């Protein structure tokens, strides 16, 4: 089962020698590619080397069983090492599982107001703050693309990037319908209202992967606007990019520069097209998603935030936590870790059935 690790060790050693060669260093694209592959292999190599060390220690301890004065101590050591061996084998199986090729990418996050009017928009603002605080906790960088706010400070639409290694691996679970249950401040009867927002998390596309024909794109420019539609810019710096073949539309007005806004809008458009290809082009991937926790479909209701009970429930894995304030403050690790573990368990089950 672990034959692949022998190949990984060989490849790891081969790259270790290659990246120190002057001719490789001189070829910067190749050097960077090899460094990235080296870093990706390292966790598996280190884990397998630790496993081999454990096997060697078990063998040494077993040889001591024949010595009367050492047998009891050797047996205790073997039992402890057997526990380490089982845990290491579990970790190695996880490392053998297919990795999402987009796991390490930056992400484009889109939050949109759903059912519930102003209350849904205010919920959108809470989600925007939650993801911003989560990014800060992980030292990721948030880059606004387009924020369409209401006069009350709510979010009709917020599009932004979160830049950091592994951002997609952590945040891809957030795609879907988020639901809030609370008594709005405008509700005189004290009735609980239910409102929704949709969240989409897209892997950021690289330029070499998505080539857009300039003739397929229409770019419109207009004045940036603030809350209530008041003009906050005296130049036509806001940009609306329309991809004619698919009808996808991206707007960006966060930057004061029209060129920067166009670049940001194109980045989001490429990520949407990449996500579309990711979900539709590869039937094997689509089948693979069925075995994961949630489908990533924006129409899937994934989580409820109930204010009267102070609870958050993730419907995909039946997880309920009474830590509403902490979670809305960006402390999402317990939720995301549980989703990661549930998905790993599902993958291990499939792995064992092969």
Secondary structure by P-SEA (a helix, b strand, c coil): caaaaaaaaaaaaaaaaaaacaaaaaaaaaaaaaaaaaaaaaaaaaaaaaaaaaaaaaaaaaaaccccccaaaaaaaaaaaaaaaaaaaaaaaaaaccccccccbbbbbbbbbcccaaaaaaaaaaaaaaaaaaaaaacbbbbbccccccccccccbbbbbbbcccccccccccccbbbbbccccccccbbbbbbbbbbbbbccccccccccccccbbbbbbbbbccccccccccccbbbbbbccccbbbbbcccccaaaaaaaaaaaaaaaaaaaaaacccaaaaaaaaacccccccccccbbbbcccccccccccccccccaaaaaaccaaaaaaaaaaaaaaaaaaaaaac
